[in-house]
Amino acid sequence: MLVEVARDVDAAVKRPPSSPAVRTKFQVVALLVREERARVKADDSLTTSKRAEELKRLDGVATMLAKTAARDTSLLALLADDARVSDAARALKAKVMRAGGLEPPEPSEDPTPVAPTTPTFSSSPQVVPRSVVSRQMANPFLAPDFEAAAQRAAPRARRLAGWELLEPLFRSFEKAATGAPACMALPDPRPVPVPSGRDLMPHQAQVVTAAARGHRTFLLADEPGLGKTAQALLAAQAADAYPLLVVVPNVVKANWAREVALWTPSRRSTVVHGDGDQMDGFADVVIVNYEILDRHVGWLGDLGFRGMVVDEAHLIKNKTSQRSQHVLALSDRIRTRVARPLLMALTGTPLINDIEDFRAIWQLLGWIDAKGPLGALADALEDTGLTPADPGFSAAARASVIDMGIVRRRKIDVVADIPARRVADLPVELDGAAGRSIRAAEAALTARLVQRYTTALELRTGGSVVDEIDGIDHELVRRVAAAELKDSTSKAGGENVFTMVRRIGQAKAGPAADYAAQLARNVGKVVFFAKHVDVMDQAEQLFAERGIRYASIRGDQTTKVREKNITAFVEDPDVQIVVCSLTAAGVGLNLQVASNLVLAELSWTYAEQTQAIDRIHRIGQAEPVTAWRIIAAQTVDSRIAELIDSKSGLAARALDGASEEDVTSATSVQLETLVGQLTDALRPPELV
């Protein structure tokens, strides 16, 4: 009997999608194989050879199930220890047992209620940063949330209690899809207080207004470039969801800290690195990356967060991964302690790709657990008055999930809100040996500049630095910087501003390529620009390792190869990224099939940067263009970016015929970079 049912399941799974009935059969056969193995092993009346024969036959059925699950991996969730066994599954199990000559056990009159499963915390060695201990000692008691306790104590009677609901919920996004992005009804935007010099776009203000009115769960799936980070931070401020936990990929940790300072300057943020020795345990916003959660998940669960933001939330789709389990455990702990915490999952991935991937995200937001819908979503499904057997259930179920807080806008949907093109800086931190080496080289360069300045000052004042010179001699600073630049240009070898910028570009190659890969997965085609061949090589290697098809445009290619690669990127939907040399591909190309561009290395001129952006920002481009500029935080890279931006107006006037070429040249940016380094080194620390 088990073999026969297993074959039926395998045949059905070959014709996806798997129906609920097929999934129930799979679960029943797996349960019976598990029980039969236990019974055979415990049966003392069987001889050794007979027991081995029976176990071999059961292993054959188990092998069939494994091959079936390999075709539809979502079936594996039915084998989990906490997987829900529906009434339909129990009835089928009894039927199969009777057909196989076994009498099913009598159902219990008063079954023992099963406690809800809670995601477990990491078994890895845990750390507790010293500043966190200080915070806990300063306030050892968390204020009780009586509303949370009341909600847990008074569950509502469920009309749909006997129905399998998760599968119909997921399939409703396929059966009742309208073709438009899934997006909840959002309120008209109200004025949102933002810091001076910052502008919140209307589509961003809608989410913040919804949070201010009491909405507390969001699956924010706007396309990249629409300002999800600002929406999340201002929503947390509107909901007073502090302290706020932010879980992000490593590549954007520094950017989140920067965005906190820009959008909510009254709130302190702290970034957790390594064991957290340098973090601020009293900060309002705690930023931690997925990779180190295993060390910190314990104290993070006890800190008393009232809100949680998970960036690039599609990274938790595999519920069996440690990363997913840690995030879900933290969300569960927060929801246990706080009645209505702010929970936000940020992702640019379209929801219609594979709705099964969003099972973990819905659980993170508290919409479902491993068994079925929870809380407000369960109430909404009850209020439809429908069951999964009714024709209108899919449309009503899809609408109920979307109303829980799915927000998806595309650039083209809000084109009036955003500029036709913009440059968005993404600061990244250079960790490890490469980062330490670059910082050491930058310190050595600065020390050399200071030594040159001090020596020149001593010679001018007759052998010693005298007190009569008040402050900094800026003219001397410029002369020292010019001399250093001349030496750097004329001498081969040695550490100078050019070799340092080159090394920074090499160190940024990995994070830049990683971000380009995320963009390609989220929005489609992406243009990747770099100055140096080794940076292009590193990026292409990462894309190849991740199975991302790419084209390459370099200076050493023949015209035929170049045209072939351009055509592949423009016309082949499977070629997601084109890797371009900033000098070889900066002009004469039309790549407007993409609207997102990654600048992995900085130019020395604003014009060169603009030429690269103009490869996609051309007549015929239907969407706003975003250029993502990767900046190495706390290095000379940041200064160069500021100088390039400051020259943009001068460059524009030069193009209009003004004689500003000398001010906007690469040499001027290089000189100003060295001037800035030396000036900051000479200032008192409190003025830097």
PAPA-964390 format. One record per residue (C-alpha): y, z negated, x negated; residue in three letters; residue number from 1. Coordinates in steps of 0.2 Angstrom, whole numbers, plus 5000, padded with zeros to 4 digits. Layout:
R;yy;zz;xx;rest;nr
R;Y;Z;X;ALA;NUM
...
END
This chain:
R;yy;zz;xx;rest;nr
R;5000;5000;5000;MET;1
R;5012;4996;4986;LEU;2
R;5009;5012;4977;VAL;3
R;5011;5022;4993;GLU;4
R;5028;5014;4997;VAL;5
R;5034;5015;4979;ALA;6
R;5030;5034;4979;ARG;7
R;5041;5036;4996;ASP;8
R;5055;5027;4988;VAL;9
R;5054;5037;4972;ASP;10
R;5054;5054;4982;ALA;11
R;5069;5048;4992;ALA;12
R;5079;5043;4977;VAL;13
R;5078;5060;4970;LYS;14
R;5089;5065;4985;ARG;15
R;5104;5054;4983;PRO;16
R;5113;5045;4989;PRO;17
R;5100;5031;4992;SER;18
R;5100;5026;5011;SER;19
R;5100;5007;5016;PRO;20
R;5082;5009;5022;ALA;21
R;5076;5016;5005;VAL;22
R;5085;5002;4996;ARG;23
R;5076;4989;5007;THR;24
R;5059;4997;5003;LYS;25
R;5063;4996;4985;PHE;26
R;5067;4978;4986;GLN;27
R;5052;4974;4996;VAL;28
R;5040;4982;4984;VAL;29
R;5048;4974;4969;ALA;30
R;5047;4957;4978;LEU;31
R;5028;4959;4982;LEU;32
R;5024;4965;4965;VAL;33
R;5032;4950;4958;ARG;34
R;5023;4938;4970;GLU;35
R;5006;4947;4967;GLU;36
R;5007;4945;4949;ARG;37
R;5010;4927;4951;ALA;38
R;4996;4925;4963;ARG;39
R;4984;4935;4952;VAL;40
R;4988;4925;4937;LYS;41
R;4985;4908;4946;ALA;42
R;4969;4914;4955;ASP;43
R;4955;4904;4945;ASP;44
R;4941;4913;4955;SER;45
R;4945;4930;4946;LEU;46
R;4935;4934;4930;THR;47
R;4945;4939;4915;THR;48
R;4941;4957;4917;SER;49
R;4945;4957;4935;LYS;50
R;4962;4949;4932;ARG;51
R;4966;4961;4919;ALA;52
R;4962;4976;4930;GLU;53
R;4973;4969;4944;GLU;54
R;4988;4966;4933;LEU;55
R;4986;4983;4925;LYS;56
R;4987;4991;4943;ARG;57
R;5002;4980;4947;LEU;58
R;5010;4985;4930;ASP;59
R;5008;5003;4936;GLY;60
R;5018;5000;4952;VAL;61
R;5031;4991;4941;ALA;62
R;5033;5006;4930;THR;63
R;5035;5018;4945;MET;64
R;5049;5006;4951;LEU;65
R;5057;5006;4934;ALA;66
R;5058;5025;4933;LYS;67
R;5065;5025;4951;THR;68
R;5079;5013;4946;ALA;69
R;5083;5024;4931;ALA;70
R;5088;5037;4943;ARG;71
R;5099;5025;4953;ASP;72
R;5104;5010;4943;THR;73
R;5112;5002;4958;SER;74
R;5095;4997;4964;LEU;75
R;5094;4985;4949;LEU;76
R;5106;4973;4958;ALA;77
R;5092;4971;4972;LEU;78
R;5081;4963;4959;LEU;79
R;5093;4949;4954;ALA;80
R;5087;4931;4957;ASP;81
R;5102;4929;4969;ASP;82
R;5100;4946;4978;ALA;83
R;5101;4944;4997;ARG;84
R;5085;4948;5006;VAL;85
R;5090;4954;5023;SER;86
R;5081;4951;5040;ASP;87
R;5075;4970;5039;ALA;88
R;5068;4967;5022;ALA;89
R;5058;4952;5028;ARG;90
R;5051;4961;5042;ALA;91
R;5046;4976;5031;LEU;92
R;5038;4964;5019;LYS;93
R;5028;4956;5032;ALA;94
R;5022;4973;5039;LYS;95
R;5017;4979;5021;VAL;96
R;5007;4963;5018;MET;97
R;4998;4965;5034;ARG;98
R;4994;4983;5031;ALA;99
R;4987;4978;5014;GLY;100
R;4976;4964;5021;GLY;101
R;4987;4949;5018;LEU;102
R;4994;4937;5030;GLU;103
R;5013;4934;5028;PRO;104
R;5018;4916;5028;PRO;105
R;5026;4909;5044;GLU;106
R;5045;4909;5044;PRO;107
R;5053;4891;5041;SER;108
R;5060;4884;5057;GLU;109
R;5074;4875;5047;ASP;110
R;5077;4885;5031;PRO;111
R;5085;4876;5017;THR;112
R;5103;4883;5015;PRO;113
R;5105;4892;4999;VAL;114
R;5120;4887;4989;ALA;115
R;5132;4901;4984;PRO;116
R;5129;4907;4967;THR;117
R;5144;4904;4955;THR;118
R;5146;4915;4939;PRO;119
R;5141;4905;4924;THR;120
R;5152;4902;4909;PHE;121
R;5148;4908;4892;SER;122
R;5134;4900;4882;SER;123
R;5143;4905;4866;SER;124
R;5152;4892;4855;PRO;125
R;5168;4887;4863;GLN;126
R;5185;4883;4856;VAL;127
R;5199;4873;4863;VAL;128
R;5216;4877;4855;PRO;129
R;5225;4861;4849;ARG;130
R;5240;4866;4860;SER;131
R;5229;4867;4875;VAL;132
R;5223;4849;4872;VAL;133
R;5241;4843;4871;SER;134
R;5245;4851;4888;ARG;135
R;5229;4843;4896;GLN;136
R;5234;4826;4888;MET;137
R;5252;4828;4895;ALA;138
R;5246;4832;4912;ASN;139
R;5228;4827;4914;PRO;140
R;5227;4829;4933;PHE;141
R;5229;4845;4943;LEU;142
R;5237;4843;4960;ALA;143
R;5224;4845;4973;PRO;144
R;5225;4860;4985;ASP;145
R;5220;4853;5002;PHE;146
R;5222;4871;5010;GLU;147
R;5208;4877;4998;ALA;148
R;5196;4863;5003;ALA;149
R;5200;4866;5022;ALA;150
R;5196;4884;5020;GLN;151
R;5179;4880;5012;ARG;152
R;5175;4867;5025;ALA;153
R;5177;4877;5041;ALA;154
R;5168;4894;5039;PRO;155
R;5169;4905;5054;ARG;156
R;5154;4910;5064;ALA;157
R;5149;4928;5060;ARG;158
R;5143;4941;5073;ARG;159
R;5138;4952;5059;LEU;160
R;5128;4938;5050;ALA;161
R;5111;4948;5051;GLY;162
R;5118;4964;5045;TRP;163
R;5117;4972;5027;GLU;164
R;5136;4975;5025;LEU;165
R;5139;4979;5007;LEU;166
R;5131;4996;5006;GLU;167
R;5139;5002;5022;PRO;168
R;5156;4996;5015;LEU;169
R;5154;5006;4999;PHE;170
R;5147;5021;5008;ARG;171
R;5162;5021;5020;SER;172
R;5173;5027;5006;PHE;173
R;5162;5043;5005;GLU;174
R;5159;5045;5024;LYS;175
R;5176;5042;5030;ALA;176
R;5187;5049;5015;ALA;177
R;5203;5057;5021;THR;178
R;5207;5066;5005;GLY;179
R;5223;5056;5002;ALA;180
R;5224;5041;4990;PRO;181
R;5218;5025;4997;ALA;182
R;5233;5014;4999;CYS;183
R;5237;4999;5010;MET;184
R;5253;5000;5022;ALA;185
R;5267;4993;5011;LEU;186
R;5283;4985;5017;PRO;187
R;5300;4993;5014;ASP;188
R;5306;4988;4997;PRO;189
R;5318;4973;4997;ARG;190
R;5331;4970;4983;PRO;191
R;5321;4962;4968;VAL;192
R;5331;4952;4955;PRO;193
R;5328;4959;4938;VAL;194
R;5336;4956;4921;PRO;195
R;5352;4965;4917;SER;196
R;5348;4983;4910;GLY;197
R;5332;4984;4920;ARG;198
R;5329;4995;4935;ASP;199
R;5314;4993;4947;LEU;200
R;5309;5009;4956;MET;201
R;5307;5008;4975;PRO;202
R;5288;5011;4974;HIS;203
R;5287;4996;4962;GLN;204
R;5298;4985;4973;ALA;205
R;5286;4988;4988;GLN;206
R;5272;4979;4979;VAL;207
R;5283;4965;4974;VAL;208
R;5290;4963;4992;THR;209
R;5272;4962;4998;ALA;210
R;5268;4948;4986;ALA;211
R;5284;4939;4992;ALA;212
R;5279;4941;5010;ARG;213
R;5262;4932;5006;GLY;214
R;5250;4946;5001;HIS;215
R;5239;4939;4987;ARG;216
R;5226;4951;4982;THR;217
R;5229;4968;4975;PHE;218
R;5219;4982;4968;LEU;219
R;5233;4991;4960;LEU;220
R;5227;5008;4955;ALA;221
R;5243;5018;4952;ASP;222
R;5243;5032;4940;GLU;223
R;5248;5027;4922;PRO;224
R;5266;5029;4920;GLY;225
R;5271;5021;4937;LEU;226
R;5274;5004;4930;GLY;227
R;5259;4993;4935;LYS;228
R;5263;4980;4922;THR;229
R;5281;4977;4929;ALA;230
R;5274;4976;4947;GLN;231
R;5261;4963;4942;ALA;232
R;5273;4952;4932;LEU;233
R;5287;4952;4946;LEU;234
R;5273;4950;4959;ALA;235
R;5268;4934;4950;ALA;236
R;5286;4928;4950;GLN;237
R;5288;4932;4968;ALA;238
R;5272;4922;4972;ALA;239
R;5276;4908;4959;ASP;240
R;5259;4911;4952;ALA;241
R;5261;4901;4937;TYR;242
R;5253;4897;4925;PRO;243
R;5247;4915;4925;LEU;244
R;5231;4922;4916;LEU;245
R;5232;4940;4910;VAL;246
R;5216;4948;4904;VAL;247
R;5219;4964;4895;VAL;248
R;5211;4976;4882;PRO;249
R;5216;4972;4864;ASN;250
R;5226;4987;4862;VAL;251
R;5239;4982;4875;VAL;252
R;5241;4963;4871;LYS;253
R;5257;4965;4862;ALA;254
R;5264;4976;4875;ASN;255
R;5261;4963;4889;TRP;256
R;5270;4950;4879;ALA;257
R;5284;4962;4877;ARG;258
R;5285;4966;4896;GLU;259
R;5285;4947;4900;VAL;260
R;5301;4946;4889;ALA;261
R;5309;4961;4897;LEU;262
R;5305;4958;4916;TRP;263
R;5303;4939;4917;THR;264
R;5313;4932;4902;PRO;265
R;5314;4915;4910;SER;266
R;5295;4913;4908;ARG;267
R;5287;4910;4891;ARG;268
R;5271;4920;4886;SER;269
R;5258;4917;4873;THR;270
R;5245;4929;4866;VAL;271
R;5228;4921;4861;VAL;272
R;5221;4928;4845;HIS;273
R;5205;4923;4837;GLY;274
R;5202;4904;4840;ASP;275
R;5220;4902;4847;GLY;276
R;5227;4892;4833;ASP;277
R;5244;4899;4835;GLN;278
R;5245;4900;4854;MET;279
R;5257;4890;4865;ASP;280
R;5247;4879;4877;GLY;281
R;5262;4876;4888;PHE;282
R;5267;4894;4891;ALA;283
R;5269;4901;4908;ASP;284
R;5259;4917;4905;VAL;285
R;5243;4917;4894;VAL;286
R;5237;4934;4888;ILE;287
R;5220;4936;4881;VAL;288
R;5209;4951;4877;ASN;289
R;5192;4954;4884;TYR;290
R;5183;4953;4867;GLU;291
R;5187;4935;4863;ILE;292
R;5184;4928;4881;LEU;293
R;5167;4921;4876;ASP;294
R;5176;4908;4865;ARG;295
R;5189;4903;4877;HIS;296
R;5182;4905;4894;VAL;297
R;5179;4886;4896;GLY;298
R;5196;4879;4894;TRP;299
R;5204;4895;4903;LEU;300
R;5194;4889;4918;GLY;301
R;5201;4872;4917;ASP;302
R;5219;4875;4914;LEU;303
R;5224;4876;4932;GLY;304
R;5230;4894;4933;PHE;305
R;5237;4900;4950;ARG;306
R;5236;4918;4947;GLY;307
R;5226;4931;4937;MET;308
R;5229;4949;4932;VAL;309
R;5215;4959;4925;VAL;310
R;5222;4975;4916;ASP;311
R;5210;4991;4915;GLU;312
R;5199;4982;4927;ALA;313
R;5187;4996;4928;HIS;314
R;5180;4989;4911;LEU;315
R;5171;4975;4921;ILE;316
R;5161;4987;4932;LYS;317
R;5145;4983;4923;ASN;318
R;5141;4966;4931;LYS;319
R;5127;4962;4919;THR;320
R;5139;4963;4904;SER;321
R;5146;4947;4896;GLN;322
R;5164;4954;4898;ARG;323
R;5161;4956;4917;SER;324
R;5153;4939;4919;GLN;325
R;5167;4930;4910;HIS;326
R;5180;4938;4921;VAL;327
R;5171;4934;4937;LEU;328
R;5168;4916;4932;ALA;329
R;5186;4913;4929;LEU;330
R;5191;4921;4945;SER;331
R;5178;4911;4954;ASP;332
R;5185;4895;4946;ARG;333
R;5203;4899;4951;ILE;334
R;5198;4903;4969;ARG;335
R;5189;4887;4970;THR;336
R;5204;4877;4965;ARG;337
R;5218;4887;4973;VAL;338
R;5218;4892;4992;ALA;339
R;5228;4908;4990;ARG;340
R;5230;4912;4971;PRO;341
R;5238;4929;4966;LEU;342
R;5223;4940;4960;LEU;343
R;5228;4958;4954;MET;344
R;5216;4971;4946;ALA;345
R;5225;4985;4938;LEU;346
R;5217;5002;4934;THR;347
R;5222;5020;4934;GLY;348
R;5205;5026;4939;THR;349
R;5204;5035;4956;PRO;350
R;5194;5025;4968;LEU;351
R;5185;5040;4975;ILE;352
R;5176;5043;4958;ASN;353
R;5161;5031;4961;ASP;354
R;5165;5017;4973;ILE;355
R;5150;5007;4966;GLU;356
R;5160;5005;4950;ASP;357
R;5172;4994;4960;PHE;358
R;5159;4981;4966;ARG;359
R;5164;4969;4952;ALA;360
R;5182;4972;4955;ILE;361
R;5180;4967;4974;TRP;362
R;5171;4952;4969;GLN;363
R;5185;4947;4956;LEU;364
R;5197;4948;4970;LEU;365
R;5187;4937;4981;GLY;366
R;5184;4951;4994;TRP;367
R;5165;4950;4992;ILE;368
R;5151;4941;4983;ASP;369
R;5134;4947;4978;ALA;370
R;5128;4945;4996;LYS;371
R;5142;4952;5007;GLY;372
R;5160;4952;5012;PRO;373
R;5170;4935;5011;LEU;374
R;5185;4927;5020;GLY;375
R;5198;4939;5026;ALA;376
R;5187;4955;5024;LEU;377
R;5173;4947;5034;ALA;378
R;5185;4942;5047;ASP;379
R;5192;4960;5048;ALA;380
R;5175;4967;5050;LEU;381
R;5171;4955;5064;GLU;382
R;5187;4960;5072;ASP;383
R;5182;4978;5073;THR;384
R;5169;4974;5086;GLY;385
R;5158;4987;5077;LEU;386
R;5141;4986;5068;THR;387
R;5135;4998;5054;PRO;388
R;5125;5007;5067;ALA;389
R;5141;5012;5077;ASP;390
R;5148;5029;5073;PRO;391
R;5166;5022;5070;GLY;392
R;5161;5009;5058;PHE;393
R;5164;5018;5042;SER;394
R;5182;5022;5046;ALA;395
R;5185;5005;5052;ALA;396
R;5177;4997;5037;ALA;397
R;5186;5008;5024;ARG;398
R;5203;5004;5033;ALA;399
R;5198;4985;5032;SER;400
R;5195;4986;5013;VAL;401
R;5211;4996;5010;ILE;402
R;5221;4983;5019;ASP;403
R;5214;4969;5008;MET;404
R;5226;4976;4995;GLY;405
R;5221;4993;4988;ILE;406
R;5237;5002;4981;VAL;407
R;5235;5019;4974;ARG;408
R;5251;5031;4971;ARG;409
R;5251;5046;4960;ARG;410
R;5266;5052;4950;LYS;411
R;5268;5067;4962;ILE;412
R;5269;5055;4977;ASP;413
R;5284;5045;4970;VAL;414
R;5292;5060;4960;VAL;415
R;5309;5055;4968;ALA;416
R;5307;5037;4960;ASP;417
R;5304;5041;4942;ILE;418
R;5313;5052;4929;PRO;419
R;5307;5070;4925;ALA;420
R;5302;5064;4908;ARG;421
R;5302;5047;4899;ARG;422
R;5296;5039;4883;VAL;423
R;5286;5023;4886;ALA;424
R;5283;5012;4870;ASP;425
R;5267;5004;4868;LEU;426
R;5267;4991;4854;PRO;427
R;5251;4987;4846;VAL;428
R;5246;4973;4834;GLU;429
R;5238;4978;4817;LEU;430
R;5224;4966;4814;ASP;431
R;5212;4964;4800;GLY;432
R;5213;4969;4782;ALA;433
R;5224;4984;4786;ALA;434
R;5237;4974;4795;GLY;435
R;5238;4961;4781;ARG;436
R;5239;4975;4768;SER;437
R;5253;4983;4777;ILE;438
R;5263;4967;4780;ARG;439
R;5261;4963;4761;ALA;440
R;5267;4980;4756;ALA;441
R;5282;4978;4768;GLU;442
R;5286;4961;4760;ALA;443
R;5285;4968;4743;ALA;444
R;5297;4982;4747;LEU;445
R;5309;4970;4755;THR;446
R;5308;4959;4739;ALA;447
R;5312;4974;4728;ARG;448
R;5327;4978;4738;LEU;449
R;5333;4960;4737;VAL;450
R;5330;4960;4719;GLN;451
R;5340;4977;4717;ARG;452
R;5354;4969;4727;TYR;453
R;5355;4953;4718;THR;454
R;5355;4961;4701;THR;455
R;5369;4973;4706;ALA;456
R;5379;4958;4713;LEU;457
R;5376;4948;4697;GLU;458
R;5382;4963;4686;LEU;459
R;5398;4965;4697;ARG;460
R;5403;4947;4696;THR;461
R;5400;4945;4677;GLY;462
R;5383;4938;4676;GLY;463
R;5380;4926;4691;SER;464
R;5382;4926;4709;VAL;465
R;5398;4918;4714;VAL;466
R;5403;4909;4730;ASP;467
R;5418;4919;4732;GLU;468
R;5408;4933;4740;ILE;469
R;5406;4928;4758;ASP;470
R;5392;4935;4768;GLY;471
R;5384;4952;4764;ILE;472
R;5392;4966;4755;ASP;473
R;5387;4980;4766;HIS;474
R;5393;4994;4755;GLU;475
R;5382;4988;4741;LEU;476
R;5368;4986;4753;VAL;477
R;5369;5005;4757;ARG;478
R;5370;5010;4739;ARG;479
R;5355;4999;4735;VAL;480
R;5345;5007;4750;ALA;481
R;5351;5025;4744;ALA;482
R;5345;5022;4727;ALA;483
R;5328;5015;4733;GLU;484
R;5326;5031;4744;LEU;485
R;5330;5042;4730;LYS;486
R;5317;5034;4719;ASP;487
R;5304;5035;4733;SER;488
R;5307;5054;4735;THR;489
R;5307;5058;4717;SER;490
R;5293;5047;4711;LYS;491
R;5274;5051;4714;ALA;492
R;5264;5035;4717;GLY;493
R;5269;5017;4720;GLY;494
R;5272;5009;4736;GLU;495
R;5288;5015;4745;ASN;496
R;5294;5017;4763;VAL;497
R;5285;5034;4765;PHE;498
R;5268;5028;4759;THR;499
R;5270;5012;4770;MET;500
R;5274;5023;4785;VAL;501
R;5259;5034;4781;ARG;502
R;5248;5018;4780;ARG;503
R;5255;5012;4797;ILE;504
R;5250;5028;4805;GLY;505
R;5232;5027;4798;GLN;506
R;5231;5009;4805;ALA;507
R;5237;5015;4822;LYS;508
R;5225;5029;4823;ALA;509
R;5211;5019;4832;GLY;510
R;5222;5010;4845;PRO;511
R;5232;5027;4849;ALA;512
R;5215;5036;4851;ALA;513
R;5208;5022;4862;ASP;514
R;5223;5023;4873;TYR;515
R;5222;5042;4874;ALA;516
R;5204;5040;4879;ALA;517
R;5209;5028;4893;GLN;518
R;5223;5039;4899;LEU;519
R;5210;5054;4899;ALA;520
R;5198;5044;4910;ARG;521
R;5212;5039;4922;ASN;522
R;5223;5054;4924;VAL;523
R;5214;5069;4917;GLY;524
R;5221;5080;4903;LYS;525
R;5231;5072;4888;VAL;526
R;5240;5079;4873;VAL;527
R;5238;5068;4857;PHE;528
R;5251;5071;4843;PHE;529
R;5249;5065;4825;ALA;530
R;5258;5069;4809;LYS;531
R;5244;5068;4796;HIS;532
R;5227;5076;4796;VAL;533
R;5218;5059;4792;ASP;534
R;5225;5052;4808;VAL;535
R;5219;5067;4818;MET;536
R;5202;5066;4810;ASP;537
R;5200;5047;4815;GLN;538
R;5206;5051;4833;ALA;539
R;5193;5066;4835;GLU;540
R;5179;5055;4828;GLN;541
R;5183;5042;4842;LEU;542
R;5183;5055;4855;PHE;543
R;5167;5062;4850;ALA;544
R;5159;5045;4849;GLU;545
R;5164;5042;4867;ARG;546
R;5158;5059;4873;GLY;547
R;5176;5065;4877;ILE;548
R;5178;5084;4874;ARG;549
R;5193;5089;4865;TYR;550
R;5202;5104;4857;ALA;551
R;5211;5103;4840;SER;552
R;5227;5112;4835;ILE;553
R;5231;5111;4816;ARG;554
R;5241;5120;4803;GLY;555
R;5226;5127;4794;ASP;556
R;5219;5137;4808;GLN;557
R;5219;5156;4811;THR;558
R;5228;5163;4825;THR;559
R;5212;5167;4834;LYS;560
R;5205;5149;4832;VAL;561
R;5221;5142;4838;ARG;562
R;5222;5153;4854;GLU;563
R;5204;5149;4858;LYS;564
R;5207;5130;4857;ASN;565
R;5223;5131;4867;ILE;566
R;5213;5141;4881;THR;567
R;5199;5128;4881;ALA;568
R;5211;5114;4884;PHE;569
R;5221;5124;4897;VAL;570
R;5207;5132;4907;GLU;571
R;5191;5121;4904;ASP;572
R;5192;5106;4915;PRO;573
R;5179;5097;4904;ASP;574
R;5191;5098;4889;VAL;575
R;5201;5082;4892;GLN;576
R;5211;5080;4876;ILE;577
R;5220;5091;4864;VAL;578
R;5223;5084;4847;VAL;579
R;5239;5092;4839;CYS;580
R;5248;5092;4823;SER;581
R;5266;5087;4825;LEU;582
R;5272;5100;4813;THR;583
R;5260;5114;4818;ALA;584
R;5260;5112;4837;ALA;585
R;5278;5105;4839;GLY;586
R;5284;5122;4844;VAL;587
R;5278;5138;4853;GLY;588
R;5265;5130;4864;LEU;589
R;5264;5128;4883;ASN;590
R;5252;5113;4887;LEU;591
R;5260;5109;4904;GLN;592
R;5243;5107;4912;VAL;593
R;5245;5089;4906;ALA;594
R;5259;5077;4911;SER;595
R;5254;5063;4898;ASN;596
R;5256;5064;4880;LEU;597
R;5252;5051;4866;VAL;598
R;5263;5050;4850;LEU;599
R;5252;5042;4838;ALA;600
R;5264;5043;4823;GLU;601
R;5283;5042;4824;LEU;602
R;5294;5056;4818;SER;603
R;5309;5054;4807;TRP;604
R;5320;5064;4819;THR;605
R;5323;5063;4837;TYR;606
R;5323;5082;4838;ALA;607
R;5305;5083;4832;GLU;608
R;5299;5070;4845;GLN;609
R;5308;5080;4858;THR;610
R;5300;5096;4853;GLN;611
R;5283;5088;4855;ALA;612
R;5287;5081;4872;ILE;613
R;5293;5099;4877;ASP;614
R;5276;5106;4875;ARG;615
R;5272;5098;4892;ILE;616
R;5289;5096;4899;HIS;617
R;5293;5114;4903;ARG;618
R;5298;5125;4918;ILE;619
R;5283;5125;4930;GLY;620
R;5278;5107;4926;GLN;621
R;5275;5099;4944;ALA;622
R;5274;5081;4939;GLU;623
R;5285;5069;4929;PRO;624
R;5280;5068;4911;VAL;625
R;5277;5052;4901;THR;626
R;5276;5051;4882;ALA;627
R;5267;5036;4876;TRP;628
R;5274;5031;4859;ARG;629
R;5262;5020;4849;ILE;630
R;5272;5007;4840;ILE;631
R;5265;4995;4827;ALA;632
R;5273;4978;4832;ALA;633
R;5282;4967;4819;GLN;634
R;5282;4981;4806;THR;635
R;5295;4994;4800;VAL;636
R;5288;5005;4814;ASP;637
R;5298;4996;4827;SER;638
R;5314;4998;4817;ARG;639
R;5311;5017;4815;ILE;640
R;5308;5019;4834;ALA;641
R;5325;5010;4838;GLU;642
R;5334;5021;4825;LEU;643
R;5327;5037;4833;ILE;644
R;5332;5031;4850;ASP;645
R;5349;5027;4844;SER;646
R;5352;5044;4837;LYS;647
R;5347;5053;4853;SER;648
R;5365;5055;4859;GLY;649
R;5370;5061;4842;LEU;650
R;5356;5074;4842;ALA;651
R;5361;5080;4859;ALA;652
R;5379;5083;4854;ARG;653
R;5373;5092;4838;ALA;654
R;5363;5104;4849;LEU;655
R;5379;5107;4859;ASP;656
R;5387;5113;4843;GLY;657
R;5395;5097;4836;ALA;658
R;5393;5094;4817;SER;659
R;5381;5079;4818;GLU;660
R;5367;5086;4808;GLU;661
R;5370;5074;4794;ASP;662
R;5369;5059;4805;VAL;663
R;5353;5064;4815;THR;664
R;5343;5070;4800;SER;665
R;5327;5063;4794;ALA;666
R;5336;5056;4778;THR;667
R;5348;5046;4788;SER;668
R;5334;5038;4798;VAL;669
R;5325;5034;4782;GLN;670
R;5341;5027;4774;LEU;671
R;5345;5016;4789;GLU;672
R;5328;5009;4789;THR;673
R;5330;5003;4772;LEU;674
R;5347;4996;4776;VAL;675
R;5340;4987;4790;GLY;676
R;5326;4979;4780;GLN;677
R;5338;4973;4766;LEU;678
R;5351;4967;4779;THR;679
R;5339;4956;4788;ASP;680
R;5332;4949;4772;ALA;681
R;5349;4944;4766;LEU;682
R;5354;4936;4783;ARG;683
R;5351;4917;4786;PRO;684
R;5335;4915;4796;PRO;685
R;5344;4909;4811;GLU;686
R;5354;4925;4812;LEU;687
R;5340;4937;4810;VAL;688
END
